[in-house]
Amino acid sequence: MPDCFTRHAGHGPRKALFVHCSLSSGKSLIPLMEHFSDEMTMVAVDLPGQGKSPMPDMTRDYQTQCVENCIALIEDSGGPQDLVGHSFGATVALRLAALRPDLVRSLVLFEPVYFGLLGDAGHSSYDELQSEEGPINQAVTAGDMVTAAKLFLTRWGLPGEWDRLPEAARQGMAQRMWVIPAQHDAIIADNDIRMRLSALSDVTCPTLVMRGGDSPDVMTAVTEVIRDAMPNAALDVLAGAGHMLPITHADACATRLRAFWQL
């Protein structure tokens, strides 16, 4: 298991772990974390193979390794802690909470991309997702990672992000696109690796699920399915925001989190 790079913020008595989205790093969540510097001591992890962290073991499930690293970080620094995850990072936080509830005080899930849970729920959006993600998956299968990266960022990244990137950054993004198919077994596939919707009924910690009002329709479905499956979860929609809401709307998200945590 690689030793993941970590970034730190705050000096307060309450501890929290922040987990970033795909093709990013813990640096993306630092502006959000800085809102709580007086109340919390926070760690933002760079997931394996992302940011400054070493590559994972490519023979093992990627999400599993991410969860293992986050568990180790909390155990080393002491728990329970507040977990904040964005996109794929939110799936890591949710699975960690299901596996080790003793380490988790609360959950904040920004647009968790746990799309396989839609299949468990028999939701029509599951089939729609397969169609919408088809061009990205086809580009990955063909080995055209530049096209895959462009399509992925256009759908899920910051508005206009691909057009603003210099060529060197585009190539770097393409080289990191391996992480998208590496997540498939744990968040989408119908197999023994992926956490099932039924497991969410055992996650009893206070949970805030957040999505952007302008996000793809599938995020409406998945956030509602997750909220409904958890006994102590609330759903909040941030108008005018998209999938990258904790980055593009850090101030507004911080206000919602402060109320949730009663700080």
Rosetta silent file (secondary structure, phi, psi, omega in degrees, C-alpha in Angstrom):
SEQUENCE: MPDCFTRHAGHGPRKALFVHCSLSSGKSLIPLMEHFSDEMTMVAVDLPGQGKSPMPDMTRDYQTQCVENCIALIEDSGGPQDLVGHSFGATVALRLAALRPDLVRSLVLFEPVYFGLLGDAGHSSYDELQSEEGPINQAVTAGDMVTAAKLFLTRWGLPGEWDRLPEAARQGMAQRMWVIPAQHDAIIADNDIRMRLSALSDVTCPTLVMRGGDSPDVMTAVTEVIRDAMPNAALDVLAGAGHMLPITHADACATRLRAFWQL
SCORE:     score description
SCORE:     0.000 S_00000001
   1 L     0.000  122.805 -178.331    0.000    0.000    0.000 S_00000001
   2 L   -68.927  150.721  173.096    1.591    3.335   -1.053 S_00000001
   3 L   -84.471  110.980 -174.727    2.094    6.111    1.461 S_00000001
   4 L   -76.551  145.031  175.265   -0.158    8.834    0.117 S_00000001
   5 L   -71.512  141.706 -179.884    0.888   12.471    0.070 S_00000001
   6 E  -129.307  150.987  176.473   -1.161   14.670    2.398 S_00000001
   7 E  -121.959  145.873 -169.697   -1.875   18.381    2.680 S_00000001
   8 E  -125.379  147.641  177.129   -2.826   20.031    5.948 S_00000001
   9 E  -151.489  149.003  173.499   -4.953   22.968    7.064 S_00000001
  10 L    84.576  164.592 -177.463   -6.336   24.305   10.318 S_00000001
  11 L  -144.914   18.894 -178.089   -5.436   23.992   13.976 S_00000001
  12 L   -84.404  174.297 -174.487   -8.751   23.371   15.740 S_00000001
  13 L   -76.195  -19.963 -175.851   -9.696   20.466   18.002 S_00000001
  14 E   -92.317  132.824 -175.010  -12.034   18.712   15.546 S_00000001
  15 E  -102.004  146.445 -179.816  -10.400   16.416   12.966 S_00000001
  16 E  -149.492  150.835  176.435  -11.472   15.869    9.369 S_00000001
  17 E  -121.185  129.543 -179.064  -10.278   14.084    6.235 S_00000001
  18 E  -111.905  134.643 -174.153  -11.009   15.481    2.751 S_00000001
  19 E  -126.167  121.697 -169.530  -10.952   13.230   -0.348 S_00000001
  20 L   -83.237  175.297  179.758  -10.745   14.760   -3.821 S_00000001
  21 L   -85.276  177.447  179.954  -12.294   13.924   -7.194 S_00000001
  22 L   -66.984  152.074  176.931  -10.711   12.063  -10.123 S_00000001
  23 L    57.615   35.926 -177.056   -7.842   13.603  -12.105 S_00000001
  24 L  -144.652 -156.325  177.714   -7.174   16.030   -9.274 S_00000001
  25 L  -158.059  174.711  177.871   -5.490   16.176   -5.865 S_00000001
  26 H   -61.638  -20.668  179.428   -6.130   17.266   -2.319 S_00000001
  27 H   -58.176  -31.272 -177.178   -5.022   20.748   -3.330 S_00000001
  28 H   -63.407  -23.244 -175.574   -8.412   21.283   -4.985 S_00000001
  29 H  -101.830   -1.479 -179.318  -10.166   21.206   -1.596 S_00000001
  30 H   -60.112  -44.161  178.924   -7.808   23.471    0.341 S_00000001
  31 H   -58.569  -35.262  175.484   -9.866   26.655   -0.299 S_00000001
  32 H   -68.485  -44.534 -178.510  -12.910   24.916    1.201 S_00000001
  33 H   -60.472  -35.753 -175.273  -10.896   23.602    4.145 S_00000001
  34 H   -64.252  -16.166  176.266   -9.521   27.043    4.988 S_00000001
  35 H   -68.252  -17.211 -173.378  -13.003   28.159    6.033 S_00000001
  36 H  -119.095   24.439 -173.353  -12.706   25.928    9.117 S_00000001
  37 L   -61.298  -32.770 -177.759   -9.109   26.635   10.193 S_00000001
  38 L   -78.951  -29.013 -174.542  -10.045   27.792   13.666 S_00000001
  39 L   -97.873  -21.850 -168.546  -12.361   24.906   14.501 S_00000001
  40 E  -134.877  149.719  168.078  -10.761   21.947   12.737 S_00000001
  41 E  -107.152  117.370 -167.204   -7.461   20.210   12.015 S_00000001
  42 E  -123.695  147.321  175.907   -7.836   18.866    8.483 S_00000001
  43 E  -123.793  132.456  170.991   -5.983   16.578    6.096 S_00000001
  44 E  -110.919  120.679 -176.568   -6.502   16.457    2.334 S_00000001
  45 E   -91.598  142.993  164.804   -5.165   13.247    0.849 S_00000001
  46 L   -91.069  113.644 -177.709   -3.762   12.801   -2.653 S_00000001
  47 L   -63.136  158.215 -177.227   -5.250    9.449   -3.663 S_00000001
  48 L   -51.199  130.428  178.348   -2.886    6.780   -5.070 S_00000001
  49 L    78.343    1.650 -179.964   -1.506    7.770   -8.460 S_00000001
  50 L  -119.217  153.056 -179.737   -2.979   11.290   -8.193 S_00000001
  51 L    58.638 -124.679 -178.312   -1.307   14.545   -7.218 S_00000001
  52 L  -104.473   11.994 -178.772    1.983   13.760   -5.502 S_00000001
  53 L   -87.641  149.930  178.376    1.118   10.221   -4.373 S_00000001
  54 L   -68.816  163.195 -179.347    2.828    7.116   -5.788 S_00000001
  55 L   -65.497  150.833  175.781    1.055    4.783   -8.163 S_00000001
  56 L   -79.354  176.878  171.386   -1.225    2.058   -6.774 S_00000001
  57 L   -78.578  109.577 -173.712   -0.867   -1.660   -7.274 S_00000001
  58 L   -73.904   -3.109  175.332   -2.474   -2.032  -10.700 S_00000001
  59 L   -90.817   -4.700 -178.330   -3.269   -5.695  -10.029 S_00000001
  60 L  -118.125  159.295  178.827   -5.698   -4.754   -7.231 S_00000001
  61 L   -59.399  132.963 -174.081   -8.963   -2.829   -7.167 S_00000001
  62 H   -69.749  -48.830 -178.379   -8.238    0.884   -7.155 S_00000001
  63 H   -60.392  -38.549  178.415  -11.029    2.107   -4.874 S_00000001
  64 H   -56.956  -43.072  179.227  -10.162   -0.561   -2.320 S_00000001
  65 H   -67.012  -36.091  176.250   -6.619    0.789   -2.138 S_00000001
  66 H   -62.712  -44.566  179.427   -7.934    4.344   -1.759 S_00000001
  67 H   -63.221  -43.638  179.612  -10.149    3.258    1.137 S_00000001
  68 H   -59.627  -42.612  179.111   -7.268    1.390    2.785 S_00000001
  69 H   -65.143  -40.381  179.556   -5.048    4.463    2.622 S_00000001
  70 H   -68.358  -38.534  175.252   -7.733    6.696    4.106 S_00000001
  71 H   -59.754  -44.954 -179.605   -8.381    4.218    6.918 S_00000001
  72 H   -62.046  -38.883  179.306   -4.656    4.201    7.699 S_00000001
  73 H   -64.459  -42.913 -179.873   -4.558    8.003    7.796 S_00000001
  74 H   -68.489  -42.107  178.915   -7.451    8.207   10.258 S_00000001
  75 H   -61.749  -38.060 -179.343   -6.054    5.433   12.437 S_00000001
  76 H   -69.135  -35.443 -174.857   -2.669    7.176   12.548 S_00000001
  77 H   -99.248  -12.705  177.078   -4.109   10.569   13.499 S_00000001
  78 L   101.636  135.392 -179.517   -7.006    9.387   15.636 S_00000001
  79 L  -129.203 -178.566   -1.047  -10.719    9.052   15.031 S_00000001
  80 L   -73.421  158.198 -178.005  -13.590    9.316   14.674 S_00000001
  81 E  -130.256  163.239  170.200  -13.335   12.116   12.122 S_00000001
  82 E   -80.952  132.549  177.769  -15.544   14.071    9.753 S_00000001
  83 E  -109.298  130.857  177.270  -15.159   12.754    6.192 S_00000001
  84 E  -124.720  121.581  179.902  -15.658   15.038    3.198 S_00000001
  85 E  -129.152  147.176  179.111  -15.525   13.531   -0.289 S_00000001
  86 E  -121.166  124.498  174.211  -16.041   14.918   -3.769 S_00000001
  87 L    60.636 -118.766  176.463  -17.170   12.807   -6.749 S_00000001
  88 H   -60.671  -36.924  177.810  -15.035    9.628   -6.731 S_00000001
  89 H   -60.037  -30.376  176.576  -13.631   10.778   -3.395 S_00000001
  90 H   -69.717  -31.809  175.478  -17.173   10.735   -2.028 S_00000001
  91 H   -68.120  -36.048  176.705  -17.475    7.056   -3.000 S_00000001
  92 H   -63.112  -46.644 -179.743  -14.279    6.395   -1.069 S_00000001
  93 H   -62.932  -41.087 -178.728  -15.648    8.198    1.987 S_00000001
  94 H   -67.601  -43.347  178.916  -18.975    6.384    1.815 S_00000001
  95 H   -66.128  -37.048  176.942  -17.423    2.944    1.480 S_00000001
  96 H   -61.049  -43.406 -179.625  -15.045    3.733    4.354 S_00000001
  97 H   -63.568  -34.539  178.649  -17.997    4.691    6.537 S_00000001
  98 H   -71.634  -36.117 -178.097  -19.718    1.406    5.717 S_00000001
  99 H   -80.653  -38.178 -174.169  -16.604   -0.636    6.481 S_00000001
 100 L  -134.015   70.505 -179.111  -15.351    1.275    9.536 S_00000001
 101 H   -61.811  -20.844  179.632  -18.142    3.254   11.198 S_00000001
 102 H   -68.175  -17.479 -177.665  -15.970    3.588   14.291 S_00000001
 103 H   -96.271   -3.671 -169.139  -13.694    5.972   12.385 S_00000001
 104 E  -121.001  122.329  175.566  -16.405    8.307   11.079 S_00000001
 105 E   -88.458  -41.425  178.681  -18.213   11.056   13.005 S_00000001
 106 E  -154.705  163.916  179.330  -20.043   12.513    9.996 S_00000001
 107 E  -126.083  136.359  167.130  -20.108   12.361    6.192 S_00000001
 108 E  -122.921  119.366 -174.941  -20.276   15.094    3.573 S_00000001
 109 E  -117.437  103.334  174.546  -20.738   13.667    0.086 S_00000001
 110 E   -85.384  107.286  176.106  -20.402   16.096   -2.825 S_00000001
 111 L    45.287   62.853  178.168  -21.965   14.375   -5.858 S_00000001
 112 L   -64.499  125.442 -175.448  -20.822   10.784   -5.131 S_00000001
 113 L   -90.079   48.646 -179.870  -20.468    9.001   -8.481 S_00000001
 114 L   -86.346   67.410 -169.535  -21.647    5.639   -7.107 S_00000001
 115 L   -68.067  -26.682  178.329  -23.552    4.887  -10.291 S_00000001
 116 H   -61.839  -24.171  178.263  -23.870    1.148   -9.674 S_00000001
 117 H   -65.490  -26.315  174.894  -26.245    1.954   -6.812 S_00000001
 118 H   -65.024  -37.940  175.992  -28.717    3.134   -9.440 S_00000001
 119 H   -64.333  -41.466  177.364  -28.680   -0.375  -10.881 S_00000001
 120 H   -59.601  -36.541 -177.370  -29.336   -1.824   -7.425 S_00000001
 121 L   -83.605   -4.130 -177.210  -32.330    0.497   -7.109 S_00000001
 122 L    66.475   30.724 -175.064  -33.639   -0.423  -10.564 S_00000001
 123 L   -82.950  138.446 -178.358  -33.484    3.247  -11.526 S_00000001
 124 L   -63.702  -23.870 -179.021  -33.960    4.160  -15.186 S_00000001
 125 H   -66.196  -19.069  179.637  -31.030    6.576  -15.004 S_00000001
 126 H   -63.839  -46.262  179.012  -28.650    3.621  -14.838 S_00000001
 127 H   -68.971  -36.308  177.816  -29.308    2.698  -18.468 S_00000001
 128 H   -63.347  -37.972  179.689  -29.258    6.349  -19.512 S_00000001
 129 H   -60.944  -43.347 -178.438  -25.838    6.725  -17.889 S_00000001
 130 H   -58.412  -38.929  178.790  -24.373    3.901  -19.949 S_00000001
 131 H   -69.713  -43.426 -176.644  -25.446    5.718  -23.103 S_00000001
 132 H   -67.750  -34.483 -179.415  -24.209    9.126  -21.956 S_00000001
 133 L   -87.094   -3.826 -176.053  -20.806    7.795  -20.900 S_00000001
 134 H   -52.380  -50.362 -179.431  -20.483    5.695  -24.072 S_00000001
 135 H   -59.422  -37.344  177.377  -18.215    8.073  -26.048 S_00000001
 136 H   -64.750  -48.046 -178.875  -15.782    8.352  -23.118 S_00000001
 137 H   -63.256  -37.380  179.029  -15.664    4.582  -22.663 S_00000001
 138 H   -65.954  -39.593  178.110  -15.220    4.037  -26.390 S_00000001
 139 H   -65.910  -39.713  177.375  -12.270    6.429  -26.506 S_00000001
 140 H   -63.394  -46.274 -179.893  -10.653    4.665  -23.540 S_00000001
 141 H   -60.055  -36.796  179.746  -11.173    1.249  -25.162 S_00000001
 142 L   -78.257   -6.030 -178.903   -9.601    2.549  -28.375 S_00000001
 143 L    79.036   11.491  179.408   -6.610    3.854  -26.445 S_00000001
 144 L   -91.643   78.505 -173.203   -7.343    7.460  -27.465 S_00000001
 145 H   -73.222  -22.709  176.303   -6.768    8.952  -24.037 S_00000001
 146 H   -67.094  -47.501  177.014   -6.563   12.537  -25.295 S_00000001
 147 H   -63.407  -40.959  179.194  -10.096   12.325  -26.663 S_00000001
 148 H   -60.697  -43.061  179.592  -11.226   10.489  -23.521 S_00000001
 149 H   -64.655  -41.757  179.011   -9.777   13.217  -21.310 S_00000001
 150 H   -61.924  -46.878 -179.772  -11.419   15.955  -23.385 S_00000001
 151 H   -64.793  -40.902 -178.705  -14.820   14.260  -23.244 S_00000001
 152 H   -64.383  -47.728 -178.900  -14.485   13.524  -19.531 S_00000001
 153 H   -67.756  -33.175  178.187  -13.545   17.080  -18.568 S_00000001
 154 H   -64.647  -36.585 -178.688  -16.255   18.535  -20.791 S_00000001
 155 H   -82.848  -40.971 -168.888  -18.878   16.433  -18.984 S_00000001
 156 H  -117.858  -13.703 -174.591  -17.550   16.439  -15.426 S_00000001
 157 L   -87.509 -167.823  176.680  -14.833   19.080  -15.105 S_00000001
 158 L   -67.592  146.772 -179.423  -14.821   22.817  -14.622 S_00000001
 159 L   -56.266  124.919  178.833  -16.682   24.774  -17.323 S_00000001
 160 L    71.773   12.976 -173.485  -14.349   25.330  -20.284 S_00000001
 161 H   -60.989  -45.883 -176.884  -11.470   23.600  -18.491 S_00000001
 162 H   -60.725  -41.173 -178.068  -10.195   21.631  -21.504 S_00000001
 163 H   -66.562  -26.991 -179.102  -10.072   24.708  -23.734 S_00000001
 164 H   -84.049  -16.523 -175.284   -8.010   26.601  -21.155 S_00000001
 165 L   -75.416  134.397  170.374   -5.394   23.874  -20.718 S_00000001
 166 L   -67.953  164.266 -174.761   -2.069   24.220  -22.542 S_00000001
 167 H   -59.126  -38.994 -179.587   -1.042   21.246  -24.660 S_00000001
 168 H   -62.600  -39.357  179.103    1.382   19.913  -22.055 S_00000001
 169 H   -68.874  -35.902  177.541   -1.377   19.883  -19.432 S_00000001
 170 H   -63.755  -42.503  178.833   -3.736   18.118  -21.835 S_00000001
 171 H   -65.169  -38.555  177.623   -1.166   15.400  -22.421 S_00000001
 172 H   -64.691  -39.350  177.207   -0.631   15.065  -18.680 S_00000001
 173 H   -63.737  -42.520  179.519   -4.362   14.736  -18.135 S_00000001
 174 H   -61.777  -37.284 -179.989   -4.533   12.079  -20.841 S_00000001
 175 H   -67.673  -23.317  179.953   -1.754   10.125  -19.149 S_00000001
 176 L   -94.803    1.103 -178.488   -3.770   10.053  -15.926 S_00000001
 177 L   -66.370  -10.731  176.027   -6.983    8.858  -17.582 S_00000001
 178 L   -55.871  -25.941 -173.626   -6.133    5.301  -16.511 S_00000001
 179 H   -69.234  -24.786 -177.921   -7.831    6.164  -13.228 S_00000001
 180 H   -69.901  -54.164  174.897  -11.310    6.320  -14.808 S_00000001
 181 H   -64.920  -25.208  179.597  -11.509    2.680  -15.990 S_00000001
 182 H   -66.574  -20.695 -179.454   -9.671    1.679  -12.798 S_00000001
 183 L   -87.419  -13.991 -166.929  -12.696    2.856  -10.797 S_00000001
 184 H   -57.493  -46.841 -175.241  -15.270    0.923  -12.804 S_00000001
 185 H   -61.067  -33.434 -173.541  -15.374   -2.311  -10.807 S_00000001
 186 H   -90.712  -20.871 -175.690  -15.960   -0.541   -7.514 S_00000001
 187 H  -116.742  -15.344 -176.386  -18.466    2.128   -8.481 S_00000001
 188 L  -127.894  -44.454 -167.982  -20.426    0.775  -11.454 S_00000001
 189 L   -64.093  156.002  175.861  -19.924   -2.922  -12.181 S_00000001
 190 L   -95.797   87.464 -175.554  -22.198   -5.716  -10.995 S_00000001
 191 L  -149.751 -173.349 -177.295  -19.605   -7.782   -9.133 S_00000001
 192 L   -82.505   -8.916 -178.848  -18.386   -8.790   -5.688 S_00000001
 193 L   -82.280  -43.416 -171.726  -16.183   -5.711   -5.308 S_00000001
 194 L   -69.972  135.432  173.837  -18.796   -2.985   -5.480 S_00000001
 195 L   -65.437  137.807 -177.531  -20.610   -1.949   -2.334 S_00000001
 196 L   -93.557  157.294 -178.642  -24.350   -2.615   -2.623 S_00000001
 197 H   -58.422  -34.797 -178.534  -27.181   -0.226   -1.909 S_00000001
 198 H   -61.316  -25.902 -178.687  -28.351   -2.388    1.004 S_00000001
 199 H   -69.066  -20.768 -176.270  -25.114   -1.633    2.878 S_00000001
 200 H   -70.754  -20.946  179.678  -26.067    2.034    3.191 S_00000001
 201 H   -67.729  -17.816  179.117  -28.789    1.274    5.724 S_00000001
 202 H   -91.911   -4.386  178.876  -26.037    0.470    8.232 S_00000001
 203 L   -90.465   97.252 -169.321  -24.298    3.846    7.780 S_00000001
 204 L  -100.892   -3.102 -178.587  -25.968    5.724   10.617 S_00000001
 205 L   -67.463  154.593  175.430  -23.668    8.732   11.083 S_00000001
 206 L   -57.004  132.003 -174.431  -25.058   12.193   10.239 S_00000001
 207 E  -134.805  132.882  172.913  -24.675   12.629    6.478 S_00000001
 208 E  -114.334  118.571  175.323  -25.029   15.599    4.162 S_00000001
 209 E  -102.128  126.568 -178.046  -25.355   14.762    0.461 S_00000001
 210 E  -124.189  143.021  172.411  -24.837   17.763   -1.809 S_00000001
 211 E  -140.452  161.069  176.537  -25.236   18.284   -5.542 S_00000001
 212 E   -86.668  142.772 -179.722  -25.171   21.208   -7.902 S_00000001
 213 L   -65.931  -20.892 -179.248  -28.410   22.413   -9.400 S_00000001
 214 L  -104.044   13.366 -178.376  -26.793   22.514  -12.849 S_00000001
 215 L   -74.067  163.026  174.886  -25.181   19.052  -12.679 S_00000001
 216 L   -53.457  147.886 -175.694  -26.001   16.228  -15.128 S_00000001
 217 H   -56.337  -30.909 -178.000  -29.424   14.699  -14.478 S_00000001
 218 H   -61.581  -26.491  179.906  -27.881   11.424  -13.363 S_00000001
 219 H   -72.660  -28.220  172.478  -26.556   13.172  -10.262 S_00000001
 220 H   -61.158  -45.297 -178.259  -30.110   14.021   -9.229 S_00000001
 221 H   -64.749  -49.848 -172.848  -30.916   10.324   -9.368 S_00000001
 222 H   -69.878  -36.768  178.908  -27.849    9.016   -7.569 S_00000001
 223 H   -68.686  -35.236  177.514  -27.924   11.597   -4.770 S_00000001
 224 H   -70.156  -39.430  178.107  -31.608   10.890   -4.114 S_00000001
 225 H   -62.398  -43.814  179.840  -31.055    7.124   -4.126 S_00000001
 226 H   -66.336  -46.210  178.543  -28.209    7.472   -1.630 S_00000001
 227 H   -56.798  -44.568 -176.159  -30.154    9.888    0.589 S_00000001
 228 H   -69.540  -25.082 -177.166  -33.167    7.592    0.657 S_00000001
 229 H   -85.634  -12.071 -174.866  -31.076    4.531    1.536 S_00000001
 230 L  -105.209  138.043 -173.758  -29.370    6.111    4.555 S_00000001
 231 L   -74.611  -17.302 -174.409  -31.146    6.471    7.904 S_00000001
 232 L  -137.543   46.254 -175.681  -29.607    9.815    8.879 S_00000001
 233 E  -117.050  145.259  174.012  -28.948   11.634    5.600 S_00000001
 234 E  -123.535  150.121  179.959  -30.098   14.974    4.220 S_00000001
 235 E  -114.777  131.385 -179.829  -29.872   16.203    0.634 S_00000001
 236 E  -127.303  135.288 -179.743  -28.962   19.788   -0.239 S_00000001
 237 E  -113.996  125.678 -179.244  -28.968   21.300   -3.746 S_00000001
 238 E   -98.912  106.422 -177.286  -26.782   24.313   -4.490 S_00000001
 239 L   -62.447  141.014  177.351  -28.438   26.376   -7.212 S_00000001
 240 L    82.598   -1.541 -179.150  -26.177   27.644   -9.973 S_00000001
 241 L  -107.826  158.377  175.974  -23.434   25.102   -9.264 S_00000001
 242 L  -115.451 -156.038 -174.133  -22.324   22.056  -11.215 S_00000001
 243 L   -61.875  -27.819 -176.307  -20.406   18.885  -10.463 S_00000001
 244 L   -93.325   30.099 -171.781  -17.347   20.782   -9.222 S_00000001
 245 H   -55.059  -37.015  179.449  -19.303   22.708   -6.581 S_00000001
 246 H   -69.984  -11.954  178.416  -16.831   22.379   -3.661 S_00000001
 247 H   -98.963  -49.106 -177.145  -14.227   24.008   -5.930 S_00000001
 248 H   -76.793  -25.676 -176.496  -16.276   26.559   -7.881 S_00000001
 249 L  -130.241   49.685 -175.861  -18.544   27.474   -4.955 S_00000001
 250 H   -60.105  -39.584 -178.144  -16.305   26.876   -1.946 S_00000001
 251 H   -63.749  -47.047 -179.275  -17.758   29.801    0.034 S_00000001
 252 H   -65.789  -39.804  178.107  -21.362   28.662   -0.381 S_00000001
 253 H   -64.584  -39.161  178.967  -20.442   25.054    0.363 S_00000001
 254 H   -61.614  -38.477  177.578  -18.591   26.127    3.493 S_00000001
 255 H   -61.722  -42.261  178.766  -21.710   27.895    4.725 S_00000001
 256 H   -66.227  -40.995 -179.175  -23.733   24.688    4.275 S_00000001
 257 H   -67.947  -37.748  179.502  -21.062   22.593    6.010 S_00000001
 258 H   -61.668  -40.782  177.611  -20.786   25.005    8.920 S_00000001
 259 H   -67.940  -40.859 -179.997  -24.519   24.663    9.540 S_00000001
 260 H   -62.650  -44.457 -179.120  -24.372   20.885    9.166 S_00000001
 261 H   -81.909   -7.663 -178.647  -21.511   20.573   11.635 S_00000001
 262 L    56.684   48.761  179.503  -23.064   23.235   13.917 S_00000001
 263 L   -89.832    0.000    0.000  -19.808   25.145   14.134 S_00000001
